[in-house]
Every structure is written in structure tokens, then in C-alpha cells.
Amino acid sequence: MQFVCRLFAFLFAIIVLSSCSVTYGNKEIQDEVLVAKIKAGEYSKPMLYERLGQPSDVKSGSNRESRWIYRFRKADNDMFAYAPMGAGLLIGGKNGDVLTRTFYFNSNGILENATYSVEKLYTSNLMSLGRTIRANLDSNDSQKRVENEMKVIGKPFDFDLAADNQKLEDALSSN
């Protein structure tokens, strides 16, 4: 049974990797008008959840301060990804930008500050396939942190969204 699951994950990854582009994460963080309405000193964690949804990751500080991290990536295949007979899986990859918005909360759960950054990211198709297979076999810390935070603020946790976000978190941590 485990072999069948791995085979399915492998075949699924090949189909996904052969597509022209991929997107992961929260598209809404690109919307400057929407994000401009999020004001420091006025927004709480539940309010941010209502505006942007579940974060990609949550980091906690020593004095109960925390950061909610939202990411979005759009990437396109490089020219090697189209090599025939499966060679694209071995030598190809995807180039794209990762947009990150980080929201900093004080110990009372009130927004203090927010930052925005853009990072270039290249992901080889073979490495991406390996992460997809590992993600189906392993649990991960960022999903657990987000799930715990959602429990604390009384908001639902979306497992599928967390799994999608984890792909991007893994890609960033492996670079």
C-alpha cells in the first residue's frame, strides 16, 4: 500500500511539474489596497485572520510576541523543463518570485508592524519532487505552529492550505 501511495505521489508530481507555471500561498498579499487597510495598533490576530486567512507560518518570541508570515509564489518553468522523454524532470526547474508579508504582534495580540519582501527562488524539478514525496511521509513544524495558533485564537485550521503552504516553506528552507 505504501508503494502505491508513493507511486501515486510520484506520478502526480510529474504531472504538476510539467505544467507551465505554479502558484503557492496566499494571492491576496499581492493586493496593495487590501493590505493597506491593515493598520498597526488597530488589528488583532483574529481580525488579520478574517482579512487574509490562515498564515503560512507562525513564529513566537520570548515575551509572547509573535509573527504571522504570509507567502505567495508564482514560478514558471525554465527552458530545460521542456526537455523530452522525462529529462526535464532531471535537469529542469522553475524560476519565480516569493512575496512575503510578515505581521508582528505584541504580547496582547495587537499588530505592531508589518514588512514586505520579494525574493527570487529557483527550484529544480527533481528537488521539488523529493519535497513532495517527503511531505506525504513527514509531518512538519510550520503546520503544527499554525494549527496551534489557530486553536489559541479560536479560528479553524485548514489542513489542505497548510500542506500547500508547507511546500513553499520547504522550498525556502532548502535554498
C-alpha positions as CSV (number, residue, x, y, z in Angstrom):
1,M,0.0,0.0,0.0
2,Q,2.8,2.4,0.8
3,F,4.4,1.7,-2.6
4,V,1.1,2.5,-4.3
5,C,0.9,5.8,-2.4
6,R,4.5,6.7,-3.3
7,L,3.9,5.8,-6.9
8,F,0.8,8.0,-7.0
9,A,2.7,10.9,-5.4
10,F,5.5,10.4,-8.0
11,L,3.1,10.4,-10.9
12,F,1.1,13.3,-9.5
13,A,4.4,15.3,-9.1
14,I,5.4,14.6,-12.7
15,I,2.1,16.0,-13.9
16,V,2.3,19.1,-11.7
17,L,6.0,19.7,-12.6
18,S,5.2,19.5,-16.3
19,S,2.8,22.4,-16.1
20,C,3.8,25.8,-17.3
21,S,3.7,27.6,-14.0
22,V,2.9,27.0,-10.4
23,T,1.5,29.2,-7.6
24,Y,1.6,28.5,-3.9
25,G,0.4,30.5,-1.0
26,N,-1.9,33.5,-0.4
27,K,-2.6,35.5,-3.5
28,E,-4.3,38.2,-1.5
29,I,-1.0,39.5,-0.1
30,Q,-0.3,41.0,-3.6
31,D,-3.3,43.3,-3.2
32,E,-1.9,46.6,-2.0
33,V,-5.3,48.1,-1.5
34,L,-6.4,45.2,0.7
35,V,-3.2,45.2,2.7
36,A,-3.1,49.0,3.2
37,K,-6.3,48.7,5.2
38,I,-4.4,46.6,7.8
39,K,-3.3,49.2,10.4
40,A,-0.8,48.8,13.2
41,G,-2.4,49.3,16.6
42,E,-5.9,48.6,15.2
43,Y,-5.7,44.9,14.1
44,S,-5.8,41.9,16.3
45,K,-4.8,38.3,15.2
46,P,-8.5,37.3,14.7
47,M,-9.0,40.4,12.6
48,L,-6.0,39.6,10.4
49,Y,-7.3,36.1,10.0
50,E,-10.6,37.5,8.8
51,R,-8.8,39.7,6.3
52,L,-6.1,37.4,4.9
53,G,-6.9,33.9,6.2
54,Q,-4.5,31.4,7.7
55,P,-0.8,32.3,7.7
56,S,1.9,30.2,6.1
57,D,3.9,30.1,9.3
58,V,3.8,31.5,12.8
59,K,6.9,32.3,14.9
60,S,6.7,33.1,18.6
61,G,9.0,35.3,20.7
62,S,10.1,35.0,24.3
63,N,7.6,37.5,25.7
64,R,4.5,36.1,23.8
65,E,5.2,38.4,20.8
66,S,4.6,36.6,17.5
67,R,5.0,36.9,13.8
68,W,2.5,35.8,11.3
69,I,4.1,35.1,7.9
70,Y,2.2,35.0,4.7
71,R,3.8,34.0,1.4
72,F,2.9,33.8,-2.3
73,R,5.0,32.3,-5.1
74,K,4.4,32.3,-8.8
75,A,7.0,30.4,-10.8
76,D,7.5,29.4,-14.5
77,N,9.4,26.6,-16.0
78,D,12.9,27.3,-17.3
79,M,13.8,26.2,-20.8
80,F,15.3,22.9,-19.6
81,A,12.0,21.8,-18.0
82,Y,10.7,21.1,-21.6
83,A,13.4,18.6,-22.4
84,P,11.9,15.4,-23.9
85,M,11.5,11.9,-22.5
86,G,11.5,12.9,-18.9
87,A,14.8,14.7,-19.0
88,G,13.0,17.9,-18.0
89,L,12.3,16.3,-14.6
90,L,16.0,15.8,-14.1
91,I,17.5,19.0,-15.5
92,G,14.7,21.5,-15.5
93,G,13.2,23.7,-12.8
94,K,11.2,26.7,-12.0
95,N,12.1,30.4,-11.6
96,G,10.0,32.9,-9.8
97,D,9.4,35.4,-7.0
98,V,8.4,34.7,-3.5
99,L,6.4,37.5,-1.9
100,T,6.4,37.6,1.9
101,R,4.4,39.7,4.3
102,T,5.3,39.4,7.9
103,F,2.9,40.8,10.6
104,Y,4.4,41.5,14.1
105,F,2.1,41.2,17.1
106,N,2.7,42.3,20.6
107,S,2.1,40.1,23.7
108,N,-1.6,41.3,23.7
109,G,-2.1,40.0,20.1
110,I,-2.3,43.5,18.6
111,L,-0.5,44.3,15.3
112,E,2.6,46.5,15.8
113,N,4.3,46.4,12.5
114,A,4.3,44.7,9.0
115,T,7.1,44.1,6.5
116,Y,7.1,43.1,2.8
117,S,9.8,41.5,0.8
118,V,10.4,39.8,-2.6
119,E,12.9,37.0,-3.1
120,K,14.0,35.2,-6.2
121,L,13.7,31.5,-5.9
122,Y,14.9,28.7,-8.3
123,T,13.6,25.2,-7.6
124,S,14.8,22.2,-9.6
125,N,12.1,19.8,-10.6
126,L,13.9,16.9,-9.0
127,M,14.3,18.6,-5.7
128,S,10.6,19.7,-5.8
129,L,9.6,16.1,-6.5
130,G,11.6,14.9,-3.5
131,R,10.0,17.5,-1.2
132,T,6.5,16.4,-2.5
133,I,7.3,12.8,-1.6
134,R,8.7,13.8,1.8
135,A,5.7,16.0,2.5
136,N,3.5,13.0,2.1
137,L,5.5,11.0,4.6
138,D,6.6,13.5,7.2
139,S,4.9,15.9,9.5
140,N,6.3,19.4,9.7
141,D,6.8,22.1,12.2
142,S,5.2,25.1,10.4
143,Q,1.9,23.3,10.0
144,K,1.9,22.4,13.7
145,R,2.8,26.0,14.7
146,V,-0.1,27.4,12.6
147,E,-2.5,24.8,13.9
148,N,-1.6,25.7,17.5
149,E,-2.0,29.4,16.8
150,M,-5.5,28.8,15.2
151,K,-6.5,26.9,18.3
152,V,-5.4,29.8,20.5
153,I,-7.4,32.4,18.6
154,G,-10.3,30.1,18.1
155,K,-10.2,30.0,14.3
156,P,-10.4,27.0,12.0
157,F,-7.3,25.3,10.7
158,D,-7.2,24.3,7.0
159,F,-5.0,21.2,6.6
160,D,-5.0,21.4,2.8
161,L,-4.0,25.0,2.8
162,A,-1.3,24.3,5.4
163,A,0.1,21.4,3.2
164,D,0.2,23.7,0.2
165,N,2.0,26.4,2.3
166,Q,4.4,23.9,3.6
167,K,5.7,23.2,0.0
168,L,6.8,26.8,-0.2
169,E,8.3,26.9,3.3
170,D,10.3,23.7,2.4
171,A,11.5,25.3,-0.8
172,L,12.7,28.4,1.0
173,S,14.4,26.4,3.8
174,S,16.3,24.2,1.3
175,N,17.9,27.2,-0.5
